[in-house]
Amino acid sequence: MVQFLIIVHTLVGIMLIVVILMQSGQGGLNSMMGGTATSMLGSSGANDFITKLTTWLGIIFIALALLIGRLSGGADNTNKPGIVEQNAQSSETEVPVGNEYVIPSSALEEESKEE
């Protein structure tokens, strides 16, 4: 479910970028499409449509961001360690103790006899 919402959120973000780039303070959609927007939607119709589309895409983008955040970080994650602690715990390894020098027991007996 969250993965699907992330994909939709990405698509809405890309559409929002494209729609914002289509807007321009000195011609808007009309200058980008070579005058075809004026003939299709009228001179003010294209700019009004793009403005409303930008507004709705922005609202959808923010709503999806909040929804994804809510679904992916629920209350059950409060007792879990953070990402750094999980990484530290997963990289912990037991280091084997090197071979220590062992004195043969016969050498100890000889040493105790000499004293």
Protein Blocks (a to p, Z undefined) as FASTA:
>chain_A
ZZmmmmmmmmmmmmmmmmmmmpcfklpjmlmnnommmmmnojklmmmmmmmmmmmmmmmm
mmmmmmmmmmmmcfklmmpccfklmmmmmmpccddddddddddfklmmmmmmmZZ
